[in-house]
Amino acid sequence: QLHRLRKLEQEQRERQNQRAGQSLEHSYAAQTHDGVAAVTLFHRAIRAQDEINFLEMQRDVVTLVRELAEKRREDDANKAVGTATGSVLELLTNATETCTSLGLLLLRHPPLNELIVANDSNESKNDNANDGNGKSKQFHRALTNWYNTLHDSSLHIAVSSFSRQLRKCAPEFPSNERSSSIILHSFQDPSSELGRVTRCLVELQIVKDALDLQCRLQNYLSRHSQMESVTQPTPEFYRPLSWRWLVIDELCRPLAERLRFHFLEEQTGLVTVANSTTQNEERMGTGVASPKQKPSNMDRFPEWLFRYLKEVVDNHKTHSIVMVQGLQPLVDSVMESLILESSLVDNDFELEDDVKYLGTEDGDNSAVKHNFLKAAEILQHLKQNVYSHSHIYFLREVSRMARHALRAKSFFHHPDVVGMECSDCTIVLRGIEQLFLFDSFVEETIHKFVVESEQTVEDTIDPLISPPKLTDSFLSTNEDLMEWWMTQERLGAIHLLEKCASSTLSSSQSQKGPSQKSLEIGHSSNENETLKSQPLFPAISELFAALIHSGRKKSTSFSDNRSQHLYIANVIAPLCSIFVDLIHTEASFLRKKLLSRPALSSTSSSILRSPNLVSDMDLKANISQWISVISGANVAAQAVRRSQSTGGTRGNAVYFSQPASSSPIDVLERLAQSIEKLRDAICEDFIISAFVETIVMERAKFASYMMRCPFLLSQAESMERRGQREKDDGHGNGRN
């Protein structure tokens, strides 16, 4: 019986295990069926959305073709009655309208299948690999090919027509201000041929750039599709490095041709003409060149080049009239019309709030993606980051022309400038000075526009279209030239300081003996005139502040942090050290002079209180010099501190990473602190040591009072005894 019971229990357990296994199989089968149903539903939704997009694109294409057909019939009717000329300008205008309409249609219907598939799982991608090539995407690709063909042909006609109209309208541009005014009038007149061609060229490029940006945004969103949130792309994202502004390039073409004719051609260049003139003068004269005669006029090449470009930009009003007043308003008008047209269409096809991208779980993220791909938003980003900087782009092209001319002539590698044949080292110094002056001219031109337009520098200057620094191109990249130039800068600044100190500071003049001017001042009977002749601060402080200001401008002209640090460490820091030594020497001399004892004379005993003290006039002059030295040190410290507060980084420029301890701002801060410590030390030395010991203790007879103070304090009487004593003294005096 026991064996039978065990057998029954075993059979019961086997039946229970069998039932559990069957239930697990049924649940797994149900879950698999649900998953397949979900994947199938997702694929059906993708195909449905693809079908909807395809139908919407077909509808818009049909509408576009109908409008083009009506436009063609109107043109044919105008030709029949003779009101249409059928010129190239009208053909360009019609082609631009067609190309713009087709481009805006493509902007309104971006291929979203890639984003949808990217949000799906790996299994869904493998199972539905062919959904990426649906009807809407194939149709979009066909429309894109049509648009590219039409855009290339229209753009070629627009560029050639613009160049032809520019030469016809202003053949002398940019040689005088009159030609700039003619171009401005053409840009402002919508019926002028040059203005119409310019609008077509600008409109073609804007729509093309918008489509390229939409493609980049799709790739950006595909890469960030698995992220919880999609951030706003950086401004550099909206424009590739090879981007060109075609209308400004065509406006710069006449300037580039004149620049090449005047400076780069072998037969017509200014340097070549000057050399031939010099040779003719030598042949007509003695026939032998002077030993001091330069073999070429390359030393004047940067000056002539930059003067010509400045004259074109500033005097001929190419920047202010053509770019700021003429082209930029036209570009803004075209951009605003495109944004308005796209906004009206986007509002008609606005998605509902509860509609989300398929395959995403975050509605806000989907809304962000949808806003990124809207045509109006794309055009708005292009306007803000690219098409609002025509004047900066023009200055960039001018700077690049100057850089190309200097490189073509190899000025900073020419043997007559830096080689062994060069007998005058000031040639390369003048050339470097011209680099700084031209960079400063470009910065001031941009700053002038920023002030007039009431914008900030950060909102105006775009790093990728900002003008290149010529100092970075020719000075920072040449280590040998940079080191030699900094050495010359340091030696020249120190020489100026020492020369000024030898002629103005009393400590330097005492080594040469008293000058006639100091003797006249010392024996002047009018003490007020002597004090008025003393300046508020020494001339060396004013010179030092000017040198610091110049050094600050030069250091901030470099874009990279390394070059700024090198200039500060090799030029400004040694200059501050020399100034500190000179001021300290002057303060020591004044202290020694204040504490000195003049020789006894027969006349001094009747005037002075003590026979070994300096006269009142010498004392006033000495104190005035102390005040001047202290004020000069304070002025120098403020000059250095101002330079470190306005120097350093520039706008949005990208710098090399440097440690915080070696940044130029920290170096200038330490230099300012050292000068302030010198000022405080001079004040302490004058007040405690010189002023107290000389004026208070000796001349005011305070020393004898200080000697009696301990005795008087130790014998202090009470108030009652003191009052009684005064009464007694009063009675005694009365009796007497």
Disulfide bonds with the S-S distance in Angstrom:
none
